[in-house]
């Protein structure tokens, strides 16, 4: 599980590529919405574990190389242009090249612990020159990309992001005008209309994204009536999952007070994955529970259950919209915080 979260965080920190991270979260939630059980909520868990183990071993074997490179850098500062500095620089380049060869050869043989411990030098000398060896390596890399389902997850995340922007762009624009257009006489009214519209959107958009992932059609992002019917079958499940989503979004806005340094860009992405993953899963589980009741032709819940649940959902969304106003005041990104909402968009803007 730790390897999976780290892998998602690394992907979430890469520009454009991080759409695959959003797609994975929605894909996992969609599996629960399809009532496939919690065992399907973590697709690719075993593969992520293998990739994490390989990355950890590669990092472990990088430590001596890092030491040589650090000493080379220090020598360049202390005695620039000296023969000793040139020798250390050559040693750093050679050790880096050897490390790349070592890790690549270990990956070509399977990337397991035994492949790192014993490099099989005689096998390397006999096979590294063969075209078939590199052909098998290329086939293995292709199979890895297929197993990761990266194109499919990226496309899912891209459509989810486009759909979310289509829903939120107008309310957010009105909210920004209400906050920033001080010379506009009707700014307060426009801002209020935007806030009300954002409240309505927030009640349904998290579920609409998962519905789109379930149907694998962008048009499902705009089928509000289906989500409303599901909410009537499981009002409290929907309300509580929405409450959790709104609560878990607040700590992420705190990270936006100051722009994250480039060397720590992965840290807010890890927080994004850590907080949004369980929220998305519970949203999917709520939809799956409601879909199960609907499939069994069970009646909708009594209004005595529905209306209190709607009150909880409305209070949750009011808290979320209020946090948007506070975040755009205290965050270094200003009004952009309202545009790039990590409740249903990619976490890239966390980097500042």
Secondary structure, 3 states (H helix, E strand, C coil): CHHHHHHHHHHHCCCCCCHHHHHHHHHHHHHHHCCCCHHHCCCCHHHHHHHHHHHHHHHHHHHHHHHHHHHHHHHHHHCCCCHHHHHHHHHHHHHHHHHHHHHHHHHHCCCCHHHHHCCCHHHHHHHCCCHHHHHHHHHHHHHHHHHHCHHHHHHHHHHHHHHHHHHHHHHHHHHHHHHHCCCCCCHHHHHHHHHHHHHHHHHHHHHHHHHHHHHCCHHHHHCHHHHHHHHHHCHHHHHHHHHHHHHHHHHHHHCCCCCCCHHHHHHHHHHHHHHHHHHHHHHHHHHHHHHHHHHCCCCCCCHHHHHHHHHHHHHHHHHHHHHHHHHHHHCCCCCHHHHCCCCCCCHHHHHC
